[in-house]
Amino acid sequence: MTTELYRAEQLPVFQNRMFRTEAEATACARGDVVLVQDSRTGLVFNATFRPELMQYDTDYQNEQALSAVFRTHLDEVTRIAERHFRDRSLIEVGCGKGYFLEHLLACGFDITGIDPAYEGANPRVIKGRFSREAGLRAEGLVLRHVLEHIPQPLDFLAELREANGGGGTIFIEVPCLDWISAHRAWFDIFYEHVNYFRLDDFRRMFGRVLESGHVFGGQYLYVVADLASLRDPAAGGGVHFEFPADFTASVARYADQMRARQSAPGTAGSSVIWGGASKGVIFSLFMQRAGAKVDCVVDINPAKQGRYLAATGLRVSSPEDMLRQAAAGSDIYVMNGNYLPEIRQMTQDRFNYMTVDHE
């Protein structure tokens, strides 16, 4: 039995896929999000998720390590790895483009990566799935920002356990549902994420948790656990979850602000979204649906610049282009407050900054 928690219809299937034209972007594949909580396990997931829609390609761009702030976060994760995996063999499952793997290699870790969509040339990365047939085993497994994308996450973890010989220590990092709820971050709910986790979920999933906590200003949670101790989370009794009644109240407030700026006589300036990744895609879509006009979207990733956002068809500008075009005092809607000091410095503190995730 499940209880519905939240519903958002016709979201882009891939919020980080970039498009070459506005027409392609607005015609992107879409799907509904209906978040429910399983009354038996306590887990929260999208009941309408269709895995067959998830076909990743080279137009998918989610690299965050261009920011010094995010690299500092990776340093924090590396310190956790130091405590548990130094001088132990490691496999990063779902290593993506391999940035974190390269980082750990540079720090002297014995690590192999595996990912069916890997596009690089590092011989330490295998292009494929981690399974028993792959013939790989390690003392530790790294699973960063993978599990939220996987239908039936318990079954997936059980497959990893069996593929790794029945055990090993696993590090898992995922977005934190409690943070999303507390910060009214409705723009952090995507079609691409089928699962939404709390620390309590992992404490019930594993009989032996070595370390757990929050990182990246609380936006992400992590757990280091004994994979052999994986168990049915229903045994621990799932903790009831619900979003606050005002979870989406800021949609109308921000839309009103944008409309007021655009309609006031003689008002100079623009409404700018800083962050052309997941949060910015959903935020701009909800603003568009509320009848508010976004004048500019900015991202520091060159692979996004000049391309168009899914669903809205908004073109992504570089910071330099935005600085040349936006009047001083324009409203900058900062999608991730962790980056605010970096953004203020990059823009000479010339604008009116609003961190939308600091509700």
C-alpha positions as a printed NumPy array, in Angstrom:
array([[  0.   ,   0.   ,   0.   ],
       [  1.254,   3.494,  -0.83 ],
       [  0.294,   7.054,   0.135],
       [  0.601,   9.874,  -2.387],
       [  2.85 ,  12.724,  -1.213],
       [  3.402,  15.026,  -4.194],
       [  2.439,  15.305,  -7.85 ],
       [  4.021,  17.232, -10.742],
       [  2.95 ,  16.542, -14.299],
       [  4.822,  16.646, -17.584],
       [  8.339,  17.276, -16.328],
       [ 11.252,  16.735, -18.724],
       [ 12.508,  13.172, -18.526],
       [ 16.124,  14.439, -18.578],
       [ 16.641,  17.788, -16.911],
       [ 20.372,  17.742, -17.763],
       [ 20.088,  16.905, -21.448],
       [ 21.017,  19.972, -23.481],
       [ 19.478,  20.776, -26.847],
       [ 20.855,  22.47 , -29.945],
       [ 17.662,  24.387, -30.781],
       [ 14.759,  25.874, -28.861],
       [ 12.316,  23.721, -30.851],
       [ 14.116,  20.501, -29.896],
       [ 14.157,  21.583, -26.252],
       [ 10.443,  22.337, -26.038],
       [  9.649,  19.044, -27.784],
       [ 11.648,  16.989, -25.251],
       [ 10.307,  13.762, -23.767],
       [  8.252,  14.316, -20.615],
       [  6.797,  12.269, -17.816],
       [  4.766,  12.648, -14.63 ],
       [  6.078,  12.535, -11.084],
       [  3.803,  11.05 ,  -8.443],
       [  5.795,  10.612,  -5.253],
       [  4.413,   7.98 ,  -2.903],
       [  5.544,   6.367,   0.329],
       [  5.421,   2.6  ,   0.661],
       [  3.646,   1.864,   3.931],
       [  5.617,  -1.356,   4.439],
       [  9.191,  -0.224,   3.766],
       [  8.811,   3.523,   4.372],
       [ 10.615,   4.252,   1.085],
       [  9.583,   7.203,  -1.101],
       [  9.583,   6.888,  -4.893],
       [  7.911,   7.999,  -8.132],
       [  5.108,   5.531,  -8.793],
       [  4.81 ,   6.616, -12.46 ],
       [  8.494,   6.26 , -13.347],
       [  9.163,   4.513, -16.675],
       [ 12.761,   3.249, -16.872],
       [ 12.521,   2.589, -20.604],
       [ 12.504,   6.377, -21.167],
       [ 15.961,   6.755, -19.608],
       [ 18.391,   6.596, -22.526],
       [ 21.501,   8.655, -21.712],
       [ 23.702,  10.063, -24.472],
       [ 26.494,  12.601, -25.032],
       [ 24.027,  15.535, -24.879],
       [ 23.569,  14.777, -21.172],
       [ 25.674,  17.27 , -19.184],
       [ 25.77 ,  17.182, -15.384],
       [ 29.397,  18.009, -14.558],
       [ 29.562,  20.044, -11.331],
       [ 33.301,  19.945, -10.665],
       [ 33.916,  23.161, -12.647],
       [ 33.006,  24.984,  -9.431],
       [ 35.567,  25.396,  -6.649],
       [ 32.691,  25.079,  -4.165],
       [ 31.784,  21.648,  -5.492],
       [ 35.426,  20.565,  -5.536],
       [ 35.538,  21.452,  -1.839],
       [ 32.586,  19.113,  -1.357],
       [ 34.49 ,  16.339,  -3.128],
       [ 37.401,  16.955,  -0.771],
       [ 35.019,  16.368,   2.141],
       [ 33.854,  13.103,   0.568],
       [ 37.497,  12.117,   0.053],
       [ 38.135,  12.55 ,   3.782],
       [ 35.301,  10.084,   4.444],
       [ 36.939,   7.691,   1.983],
       [ 40.24 ,   8.127,   3.801],
       [ 38.637,   6.938,   7.023],
       [ 37.225,   3.757,   5.51 ],
       [ 39.013,   2.841,   2.281],
       [ 42.658,   3.88 ,   2.497],
       [ 44.86 ,   0.926,   1.435],
       [ 41.792,  -1.07 ,   0.396],
       [ 40.669,  -1.973,  -3.115],
       [ 37.758,   0.089,  -4.422],
       [ 35.236,  -0.017,  -7.258],
       [ 33.181,   3.053,  -8.154],
       [ 29.904,   1.77 ,  -9.573],
       [ 28.371,   4.26 , -11.995],
       [ 31.451,   6.486, -12.181],
       [ 29.957,   8.674, -14.945],
       [ 32.581,  10.776, -16.685],
       [ 35.126,   9.645, -14.091],
       [ 35.933,  12.922, -12.333],
       [ 35.719,  11.578,  -8.781],
       [ 37.531,   8.393,  -9.762],
       [ 40.375,  10.474, -11.228],
       [ 40.411,  12.503,  -8.022],
       [ 40.748,   9.402,  -5.839],
       [ 43.442,   7.977,  -8.123],
       [ 45.398,  11.209,  -7.731],
       [ 45.062,  10.807,  -3.951],
       [ 46.621,   7.344,  -4.138],
       [ 43.533,   5.14 ,  -3.854],
       [ 43.434,   1.753,  -5.56 ],
       [ 40.192,   2.239,  -7.472],
       [ 38.535,   0.855, -10.588],
       [ 35.483,   2.439, -12.197],
       [ 32.642,   0.825, -14.067],
       [ 29.883,   2.532, -16.036],
       [ 28.116,   1.48 , -19.261],
       [ 28.007,   5.118, -20.451],
       [ 31.668,   6.006, -19.785],
       [ 33.228,   7.965, -22.659],
       [ 36.8  ,   8.572, -21.501],
       [ 40.073,   6.74 , -22.062],
       [ 41.204,   5.854, -18.531],
       [ 42.235,   2.166, -18.481],
       [ 41.034,   1.978, -14.86 ],
       [ 37.432,   2.383, -16.051],
       [ 35.425,  -0.477, -17.565],
       [ 32.539,   0.343, -19.87 ],
       [ 29.856,  -2.025, -18.655],
       [ 27.63 ,  -3.035, -15.74 ],
       [ 28.869,  -4.285, -12.393],
       [ 27.654,  -7.871, -12.209],
       [ 28.92 , -11.284, -11.184],
       [ 29.808, -11.919, -14.843],
       [ 32.128,  -8.885, -14.861],
       [ 34.491, -10.818, -12.568],
       [ 35.284,  -7.777, -10.402],
       [ 35.52 ,  -7.684,  -6.618],
       [ 36.788,  -5.11 ,  -4.169],
       [ 36.909,  -4.478,  -0.45 ],
       [ 34.89 ,  -1.301,  -0.923],
       [ 32.228,  -0.002,  -3.31 ],
       [ 31.515,   3.675,  -4.035],
       [ 27.992,   4.598,  -5.15 ],
       [ 27.703,   8.358,  -5.574],
       [ 24.453,   9.792,  -6.959],
       [ 23.42 ,   6.542,  -8.569],
       [ 20.856,   4.958,  -6.261],
       [ 18.283,   7.747,  -6.685],
       [ 18.125,   6.811, -10.396],
       [ 17.542,   3.068,  -9.89 ],
       [ 14.069,   1.467,  -9.745],
       [ 13.886,  -1.164,  -6.995],
       [ 16.95 ,   0.122,  -5.097],
       [ 16.943,  -2.759,  -2.606],
       [ 17.139,  -5.301,  -5.399],
       [ 19.971,  -3.296,  -6.964],
       [ 21.949,  -3.241,  -3.709],
       [ 21.407,  -6.986,  -3.336],
       [ 22.792,  -7.459,  -6.872],
       [ 25.866,  -5.409,  -5.947],
       [ 26.347,  -7.528,  -2.828],
       [ 26.189, -10.763,  -4.798],
       [ 28.414,  -9.422,  -7.591],
       [ 30.977,  -8.472,  -4.958],
       [ 31.11 , -11.924,  -3.398],
       [ 28.47 , -11.376,  -0.733],
       [ 29.895,  -8.381,   1.098],
       [ 32.256,  -5.45 ,   1.261],
       [ 31.946,  -1.927,   2.632],
       [ 29.754,   0.435,   0.609],
       [ 29.724,   4.237,   0.501],
       [ 26.432,   5.708,  -0.742],
       [ 25.75 ,   9.394,  -1.415],
       [ 22.322,  10.642,  -2.544],
       [ 20.179,  13.799,  -2.284],
       [ 18.453,  14.204,   1.078],
       [ 14.651,  14.199,   1.062],
       [ 14.462,  15.785,   4.517],
       [ 16.544,  18.735,   3.238],
       [ 14.293,  19.1  ,   0.162],
       [ 11.24 ,  19.155,   2.423],
       [ 12.64 ,  21.531,   5.055],
       [ 13.862,  24.021,   2.41 ],
       [ 10.668,  23.824,   0.346],
       [ 12.901,  22.879,  -2.592],
       [ 10.175,  21.781,  -5.012],
       [ 12.693,  22.411,  -7.818],
       [ 14.756,  19.489,  -6.482],
       [ 12.139,  16.94 ,  -7.518],
       [ 12.9  ,  15.541, -10.973],
       [ 11.607,  12.771, -13.173],
       [ 15.119,  11.397, -13.451],
       [ 15.219,  10.702,  -9.7  ],
       [ 12.902,   7.8  ,  -9.027],
       [ 13.891,   7.496,  -5.329],
       [ 14.04 ,  10.074,  -2.529],
       [ 15.934,   8.963,   0.581],
       [ 16.278,   9.891,   4.252],
       [ 19.034,   8.808,   6.602],
       [ 16.494,   6.719,   8.47 ],
       [ 15.938,   4.663,   5.321],
       [ 19.574,   3.563,   5.205],
       [ 19.73 ,   2.872,   8.928],
       [ 16.866,   0.437,   8.378],
       [ 18.365,  -0.998,   5.178],
       [ 21.657,  -1.975,   6.803],
       [ 22.186,  -3.864,  10.025],
       [ 25.699,  -2.429,  10.381],
       [ 26.245,   1.249,   9.586],
       [ 29.828,   2.419,  10.108],
       [ 29.202,   6.123,   9.528],
       [ 26.439,   8.34 ,   8.231],
       [ 25.647,  12.029,   7.963],
       [ 25.06 ,  14.998,   5.686],
       [ 27.382,  16.841,   3.302],
       [ 27.196,  19.756,   0.854],
       [ 25.352,  22.008,   3.271],
       [ 22.899,  19.227,   4.113],
       [ 21.687,  18.776,   0.526],
       [ 23.22 ,  15.303,   0.288],
       [ 23.258,  12.464,   2.786],
       [ 25.747,   9.626,   2.956],
       [ 26.162,   6.271,   4.608],
       [ 29.102,   3.896,   4.965],
       [ 27.762,   0.42 ,   5.659],
       [ 28.546,  -3.273,   5.631],
       [ 26.963,  -4.498,   2.392],
       [ 26.608,  -7.99 ,   3.847],
       [ 24.216,  -6.548,   6.438],
       [ 21.675,  -5.4  ,   3.808],
       [ 18.175,  -6.228,   5.01 ],
       [ 14.469,  -5.522,   4.47 ],
       [ 13.877,  -1.97 ,   5.808],
       [ 10.334,  -2.916,   6.799],
       [ 11.81 ,  -4.771,   9.791],
       [ 12.758,  -1.453,  11.38 ],
       [  9.372,   0.19 ,  10.887],
       [  9.285,   2.994,   8.329],
       [  9.044,   6.561,   9.62 ],
       [  6.048,   8.414,   8.185],
       [  6.894,  11.269,   5.834],
       [  4.904,  14.163,   4.441],
       [  5.751,  17.48 ,   2.834],
       [  4.825,  20.71 ,   4.654],
       [  1.54 ,  22.308,   3.595],
       [  3.394,  25.305,   2.111],
       [  5.913,  23.191,   0.164],
       [  5.194,  24.918,  -3.168],
       [  4.099,  28.32 ,  -1.849],
       [  7.201,  30.043,  -3.214],
       [  6.167,  29.245,  -6.816],
       [  3.536,  32.001,  -6.713],
       [  5.766,  34.357,  -4.736],
       [  8.698,  34.178,  -7.167],
       [  6.381,  34.383, -10.177],
       [  4.754,  37.49 ,  -8.688],
       [  8.19 ,  39.063,  -8.195],
       [  9.163,  38.418, -11.8  ],
       [  5.871,  39.784, -13.155],
       [  6.121,  42.879, -10.943],
       [  9.601,  43.663, -12.238],
       [  8.51 ,  43.278, -15.842],
       [  5.332,  45.352, -15.525],
       [  6.573,  48.278, -13.42 ],
       [  6.938,  51.442, -15.563],
       [ 10.543,  52.459, -16.085],
       [ 11.933,  49.467, -14.211],
       [ 15.356,  48.44 , -15.473],
       [ 16.88 ,  45.031, -15.018],
       [ 16.152,  41.412, -15.695],
       [ 15.08 ,  38.209, -13.987],
       [ 18.081,  35.887, -14.229],
       [ 18.325,  32.244, -13.172],
       [ 21.827,  31.24 , -12.128],
       [ 22.206,  27.507, -12.64 ],
       [ 21.244,  25.797, -15.89 ],
       [ 21.205,  22.335, -14.369],
       [ 18.453,  20.312, -12.701],
       [ 17.169,  22.945, -10.274],
       [ 17.192,  25.686, -12.892],
       [ 15.306,  23.55 , -15.399],
       [ 12.463,  22.817, -12.978],
       [ 12.422,  26.341, -11.496],
       [ 12.197,  27.986, -14.929],
       [  9.485,  25.552, -16.042],
       [  7.311,  26.325, -13.013],
       [  7.863,  30.072, -13.521],
       [  6.852,  29.744, -17.147],
       [  3.712,  27.847, -16.181],
       [  2.883,  30.576, -13.645],
       [  3.066,  33.196, -16.388],
       [  6.405,  34.739, -15.386],
       [  9.137,  35.523, -17.891],
       [ 12.734,  34.452, -17.264],
       [ 15.06 ,  36.8  , -19.159],
       [ 18.29 ,  34.84 , -18.863],
       [ 19.718,  31.54 , -17.614],
       [ 23.401,  31.384, -16.648],
       [ 25.711,  28.412, -16.166],
       [ 29.502,  28.209, -15.806],
       [ 29.677,  24.887, -17.697],
       [ 30.84 ,  25.624, -21.279],
       [ 29.077,  22.448, -22.457],
       [ 25.737,  24.05 , -21.518],
       [ 26.39 ,  27.541, -22.867],
       [ 24.66 ,  28.303, -26.15 ],
       [ 22.427,  25.259, -25.7  ],
       [ 18.767,  25.196, -24.665],
       [ 17.061,  23.929, -21.514],
       [ 14.613,  21.055, -21.645],
       [ 10.909,  21.995, -21.677],
       [ 11.233,  25.806, -21.548],
       [ 13.64 ,  26.179, -24.471],
       [ 15.562,  28.898, -22.618],
       [ 19.051,  29.525, -23.96 ],
       [ 21.943,  29.204, -21.507],
       [ 24.403,  32.099, -21.346],
       [ 27.906,  32.311, -19.949],
       [ 28.503,  34.554, -16.911],
       [ 30.433,  36.93 , -19.175],
       [ 27.501,  37.289, -21.571],
       [ 25.093,  37.919, -18.717],
       [ 27.355,  40.611, -17.229],
       [ 27.423,  42.425, -20.547],
       [ 23.651,  42.293, -20.996],
       [ 22.009,  42.551, -17.548],
       [ 21.58 ,  45.926, -15.889],
       [ 22.966,  46.451, -12.402],
       [ 20.302,  45.627,  -9.845],
       [ 18.77 ,  42.816, -11.881],
       [ 17.308,  39.952,  -9.87 ],
       [ 19.534,  36.871,  -9.762],
       [ 17.694,  33.756,  -8.634],
       [ 20.477,  31.541,  -7.273],
       [ 19.439,  27.913,  -7.648],
       [ 21.909,  26.568,  -5.087],
       [ 22.808,  28.691,  -2.085],
       [ 26.092,  26.829,  -1.641],
       [ 27.388,  28.776,  -4.638],
       [ 26.224,  32.258,  -3.562],
       [ 29.637,  33.594,  -2.398],
       [ 31.232,  32.311,  -5.62 ],
       [ 28.491,  33.936,  -7.716],
       [ 28.675,  37.289,  -5.894],
       [ 32.41 ,  37.411,  -6.449],
       [ 32.086,  36.438, -10.12 ],
       [ 29.493,  39.186, -10.724],
       [ 31.181,  41.951,  -8.669],
       [ 28.166,  42.026,  -6.313],
       [ 26.226,  44.146,  -8.832],
       [ 22.843,  42.456,  -8.537],
       [ 19.972,  41.582,  -6.233],
       [ 20.603,  37.947,  -5.192],
       [ 17.927,  35.535,  -4.012],
       [ 18.851,  32.04 ,  -2.87 ],
       [ 15.722,  30.07 ,  -3.653],
       [ 16.727,  27.044,  -1.549],
       [ 16.993,  29.067,   1.679],
       [ 13.295,  29.163,   2.464]])
